[in-house]
Structure formats: C-alpha cells, structure tokens
C-alpha cells in the first residue's frame, strides 16, 4: 500500500450465460473464483482487509432467503429495450439524474424497470437491491448497504439536486428495497464466521463497503493532487472526468454524465468505448509508430473520424469514416491514425467536463506516445502519462486509509506539451467531424 503497487493479480473471464430468463452473469462462478483467490492470496500475503470495486451498470436482487430473486443481468443485453418506450416516460430528466439515456442495460434503472415489468412475481420477492460492489460485500459479511458512487453512475436512480433517490425509485416503490447508504470507505463488518475457516483468514478481517470502478480510479488523484486537474482513465471505456468541475457543460446526447466521488461530490464525466475500439482496429502485438510515420499522418491529414463504436460516446450516431482506406496504411501509420482518433475523442469528452490545467492519463493509453502528444495539442493543456499504479484496485485499497493524504502518485511519468503541427491536425479533425 505504501508503494501504491499491485503485488499480485489473479483473473478469470466474466462469463455471460445465455438462456432463460435473459443473458446474465455467472455469479456462482465468480463467487467460486473470488473465494479461492482470497484463500490463495492470504497464504502468501496474510490479508488484513478486503475492499471491492466493480463496474457500475449492475445490481443483484436478493430475496429474503439470501438467494437471487432474478439472475444478475448482463448490461450489454438488449432485453431492457423491450420496455424502452415505457421506461423513457418513467425515467427522470437529465437535469435531475445527470444520467444520459444509454442502450440496453447500461442505465441500471432500465435493468430494474425491465425486471420489474417482465417478471413481477420474481421481482416482488426482492428484499434488497444491491449495487454490484455491495453485493459481494454482503456475501462476505451478511451486511446489506447502498453506496453513492454506484448509485450515482449513469443509473437514473439518484437526484443530484435533491441529494436523494430519484423519482424513478420513488414512483416505482423501490426505495425500501435499497438498504441504508454507507460511505465507500465504511467498514461493513468482519468476514462472516462460516467463511473464516474456509478462506484461512484471521478472525475479524474488515470488509469495506466498496466503490464503483471509475470512481476508484479517481481516489488516488483526489488524495494525491492539489488544484484543478482532469483524469482520463483508459481501458475498455475511456472515461474523462474533472473533480470539482462544473456540471453545466454536460450533454445527455453525447454520453456525458455526472458521477459521485468517494467523498459524495458530483464529478462531471464523459466517456466512450476507446479501449474496445483500439483492440478492434489494432491487432498487432506491441504496436508503435516512428517519427516518419507520425509525420506522414500529420502532413497528409490521414484521419479516422467518429464513431467506431456507435451508440455511446460524444458522437453516438455517427458512422466511422477513413480519409484513406485503413487496409492501405502500413501498421505504424494505422496505429498512429487510430491513436490520434482516440486522442481527439478524448479531447471532445474532456471539453464537456469543464476541466483546466493538467490532464492525467492512466491505464494502457498512458504509454501511447501519439495519443498523449495529440491529446495535449488538441486540448492545449499539459498531459501527464503516468505509469503509477493508480487504477481501480489501488483506489479500492485506498478506501482503508482515505483520510490520509498521499505525498505523490506520479511514479514513472512523462509530461507532454501542446505542439503546433499537431494542433493544426486537431483543428482539421474537429472541422471534419
């Protein structure tokens, strides 16, 4: 923890099961992996606390007997679209929820509405609606809790102005099914006794309430930076956010929204599926671009215009266009062009979050030189590509010491400043887009 480094990583695929009643996550498979991983890590490191972070568009409906009233729906399923028209009429205005309307089950409210309408008898058995990090914390402790970073992330479930559950929750009678709200950094309780022996843990190991993954990534920066800044967290989603930024620039038609940080404060954010776009376009292992390739892409204004992944992001309804056929480009130029595209998409997203001063890029794109240089040039702001371990797992771990400021989180990093030639390319890209 003192070094802000991951010392071990164990992974398993997030399996999606087809079939009745809809596409859903393999919850028992995840539980088997989670418990075995805890036991394995505890042998080598002797765990002293457990803290959980997960994606946000997910909730478990827990019945009185502790079983699931319904399976945990895969947020990429289109099943909720069956009631899309009715849901659109029932959901709160963007000015209240700061949740854009997203496809499928990406709005958690849409998932709950679908489950309640399509399976009323099963839904009626729900004792607790548990957002995903809190579901796993409940399974470890038997303590049910709600938590704002998960309730307030593009869910339609929270009213930012009223600082309370939204009209969607109240009008549908779900309020009592949400357990009391706790802070992400609250200890819910110790690991339950019947798990202690099976996992080999010491008695009394605390389990923290848990946090939404994008907000977990923010925790190290909030604790370790002063003044204004923005963070671009890169992975499957590229999420740009500005702590203490203004909400007035957010646009519900362009996948911008407000999150809530670990301290309960609104965070203007915008996102697109940049990591998925990159992996669909660049199949070469360890790609790179030399100066000559970068120069040609700039000089000839070779461009990829939005959007590769439609349905989300700042240009959700645009179909991707290439200024030159992609298959005519050498690998280095293809990599450079795609990286510039991702940087421009990030710059547009950042513009909606009201940011100024440094931009911190974390995750895989932090070491992508064309991306970082173009992002600095497109925004006119310094970009810090950090190799510090400031991702979701570190943020979740920091919940155990959230009241202690960090001295620094930079680690190995590279600072990029705007470049005139790249700024001209950015201007042309925006005009074309």
N, C-alpha and C positions, 0 to 999 in steps of 0.2 A: 504493500500500500504506500509506503513512504517513497518508493521509486516510481509509482504510477505505471507499473508494468504488469502485463499478464504473465503469469508464471506457468500456466498450463491451460490448454484449450481442448475440450472434448466436444465432438459434434455428432449429430445424427440428422438425417433428412427429415423435414417436416412433411410427413406423408399425408396425402389427402385421399380419403376413401370415397369412392363413388357408391351410388346406390341409395336406397331409402334412408331417411326421407329426403336427403339432399346431400350435395358434396360437403364433407365435414372432415375435421382434423382427427387424426388417430391419437386421441387423448391418452388412452391407456398405454399406447406405445411410447408416447412422450414421458409419461409418468415412470414407466419401467426404465427408460434411459436416464431420466433425472435422478432417480434414487440410486441407480447403480453408479452414476457419475459422482454423486455426492460421496458415496461409500468409498469409491476408488480414490478420489482426491483427498479424502480425510486420512487415508492410510499414509500418504506422503507428506501432507501439509498440516494436518491436525486443524481442521476448520474451527474458527471462533465465532462466525456469524454467517447467515445466509441472506442474500439480497437478490431480488428478482427484477429483470426487465424483459419486456416482450413488445411486439408490435401492438398497435392501438386498436385496429378495427376488429375487435373480438371480445366476446363475453361468454361466460358459462352460465347456464340456467340451472341452478342447484335446487333439487327438491328437498322436502323435509327429511327424507331418509339419507341424504348426502349423495344420492345418485344424480346423474344429469337428467333433468326433465326432458331435454332435447339435446341431440348432438351439437357440438360446437361448430358452427357453420364456417366454411371456408369463405373468406371475404371476397375472393375472386369469383365465386359462384354468381350466376345471373338469376338465381332463384328469387331474390327480393324484388327483381324487376317485375314480377307478376303483379305486384300491388303498387307499381310506381306512381300511377296517377293518383291513387288514394293517398299514398304517402306524401306526395308533393303538396297535396292540400292540407295535410296534417302537420307537416314539419314547420318549425319556427322560421321567421325571417332571418336572413344573414346578419342583419344589424343587431340581432339578439344573440344568435348562436355562433357567429363567425365561422360557420361550417359551410363550405361550398357544397353544392349537390354533386355527389360523386356516383359513378356507376356501380352496379352490383351491390355488394355489401360493404363498400368502403366507408359509408356512413353507418356507424354502429346502430343508430336509431332505425335505419332501414332494415337491418337484420332483425331487430326486436319486433318491429311492426309486422314484418313478414311472418315471423314465427308465431306471433300472437294471432294473426288473422288466419293463417293456413292450418295451424294446429292448436286451436283454442283450448281443448281439453288438456293437452300436454302442457301448454304454457301456463294454464291455471294451477298446475302443481308446483310452480316455481316459488320457492321460499326466498332465494337470494339471486339477484342479477349481479354477477361478479365480473368486473373487468379482468382481463387476462392475467396481468401480474398478480392481482389479488386472489384470483382463483388458485394459482399454485401456492401462494402464501397460505391460503385457507387449508389446502390439502396437507400442508406441513404443520399447521398449528391448530386447526379447528376454530380459528377466529376469523369471522367474516368482516370485511371492511370495504369501503369505497375510497377512491383516491383521485384527486383532481387532474393530475397530468393525463390519466387515462380517460376520465370522464369528459375532459375538455378538449380532446384532439379530434377534430372533424367528425364529431359524433351526432350533432344536433341535440345532445342531451343536456347542455349547460347554457344558461343565460348569463352572458358576461356582464351585462348591465345590472341585473338584479343579484348577481353572485349567488345563484340558486339553480336548482334543476329547471329545465326549460318547460315551456307549455306542453311540449310533446309528451314529456314524462308525466306531468300532472294530469293532462287531459285523458291519457290512457290508463291512469290509475296504477302507474308503476312505482310511484315514489316510495311506498312502504317496502318494495322488494329490493331497493338499494340499501345496503347496510350503512351504518354511520360513516361519515367521511373522516379519514385519518390522513395525516401527512405522509408523504412518501418515505420520510426518514423516521417515522414512528416504528417502534418495536411492537409487533402484534402479539408476540408471546414466544415462548420456547418451542422447539420442535416437540411434537406430541410424544408422549412417553412410549407408545407402542411402535414408534419409528426409531427411537434412540438406539435400541439394541440392534435392530436390523441394519442400520446405517453405520453402526460403530461410533456414533458421535458421543461426545461428553454430554452429560445432563445439563440442561439449561441453555443450550445454544440458542441465541436470539434469532428470530426471523423478522426481517424488516418488511414494511408494507409493500414496497416495490414501486416501480416507475415505468412509464411509457418510454420506449426506446429513444426516440428523438430528444426527449427531454433529459434522458440520462446522459446523452452526448453533450448536452449543454452544461451539466453540473460542473465539470472541471473548469470550464471557461468562466462561469459565473463566480466560482470561488477563487480563481487564479488571475483574473484580469480586472483592471480598473478602467474607467472611462467608457466611451462608446465603442462598439465593435459589432461585427456580424460574424456568424459562423455558417459555413457551408459544409454540411455533413454528407459525405458521399458513400453510396452503397447501392443497393437495388434502387432505392429512392435517393435523389439528390435534394436535400432539404436545406433551404436557406432561411435563416432566422436572425432577428435583431433584438436581443434583450433590451428592454426599455424603449423600443421603437414605437412609432405611432401606428394605430390601427386604421387610420383614415385612408391609407393607400391600398388597402386590401380589396381585391376584386373577386367576387364569388364565381365569375365566369372563367377565371384564369387560374384556378387551383391555388389560390392564396387563402390563408385562413389564420386564425389565432390559436395558438397552443397555450397551455398554462405551465409555467415552470415549477420546479420543485419547491419554490417558496410561495406559490399561489398567485404569481403575477402573470398577466397576459403577455404573450410573446408573438408579435406578427411574424408570420412564416409563409413561405411559398415553396412549391415542390414540383418535381417531375421525375419520371422513371429513368433517370440518366444512366444508372448502372446497368439496367436491363437493356437500354438502347445500345450502350457501348458493347456489351457482350454479344448482342445480336449482329453487330456490324464488324467487330474486330475479333477474329478467331485466332489470330496469330498469338503465340505464347511470348510474353515479354516484349511487346511491340515498342518501337522507338522511332524518333524522327530526327534526322540530322539537319544541320543548318541549311543545306542546299534544298532539301525537301520542303522545309518550312518557308524558305524564301520563295520557292515556286508557287506554293499555295497562296501566299500573300500577294505576289506580283500578278498572278493570273486570276486572283479573287475566286479561287475554287471553293465552292460553298455547298454545304448541306443545309437546307432550310427546313423549318419545322413542319410537322412533328413526326418523328419515327414511331413513337408510341402514342397513339391517339386516345382520346377520352379523358386525359388528365394533363396537367402542366399548363404553362402560360399560353399555349396555342392548341387547345384541346381538339379543335375541329379542323385543323389544317392537315393536309396530306404531305408527307415529306417530298422534297424536290432536290435534285442534284443539279448543279450548274454544269457538271460534266458527268458522264456515266461512271458510277462507282467502280465498275469492273475494268475501267480503262486506267485506273490510278495504280501506281506502284504501292506496295504495302506501306512504306513510310509516309507517302503523301495521303493515303487513305486514313492512316492513324492521325495525322496532323489535322486533316479536314474534320474528322469526327470529333477530335478534341476541341477544335475551335467551335464547332456546333454546340458541344456541351457547355463550353465556357459562355457562349452567347446566351444560351437558355438560362444558365445560372445568373447571368448579369440582369436579364429581364426579371427573373424571380426576385433577385435582391432589390431591384428598384421599387418593388411593391411593399417591401418591409421597412422602408424609411431609414435605411442604415447610412452610416458615415464612418470615416476613419478605417481602421484595419479590417480586412476580411481574412478570417482564419479558415483554411481548407483542411479538413481532416478526412481520413479514410483513403481509399485507393487513389483518388484523383490528386491527392496532395503531392504525389511524386510524378505526376504527369506534367512535364515542363510546358508543352504547348498550351495545355489547359490553363495552368496558373498564369502564364505570361499574357494570354489573351484575356483572361478574367480581369487582371489588373488594368489592362489597356482599355477594355470595354467599360469598366466602371470608373476609371480614373482614380482608383484607390489602391493602396498597398495590399498585396496578397501575401499571406504567410502560409506556405505549405508545410504543415507540421507533421513530423513523424512521431511525435509524442503519442503515447497510448491514451488518447482522450476519448475513446469510443464508448459504446453503451455499457460494456462490462465494468469499465473503470468508474463511470458515472454512478452505476448501481452500487459499486463497492463504497464510493464516497458518501453514500447515504448514512453510513455508520459513523461519519465524522463531519457532517455537513456544516456544523457551526465553526469549524476550524478553517480559516483562510489558507490557501496554498501559496507558497513562495513563488513558484513558477510552474508552468506546464508546457513550456516550449519544446523541450527535448531537442533533438536534431531537427532544424527547420531551415527553410530557405525563403528569403524575402524577395518579392518580385514587385517592380515598379512599372507604371504605365510607359508604353513605347509608342512613339508617333505613328510608325508604319502599321502597327497592329491596331491602333485606334482608328485609322482610316478604314481598315478592313471591317472593324466592328460597325462603323457608321454605315458602310455599304450593306453589311449583313442586315442591320436593322431596317434600312430602307427597303431591301428586297423582301424581308419577312413581313 
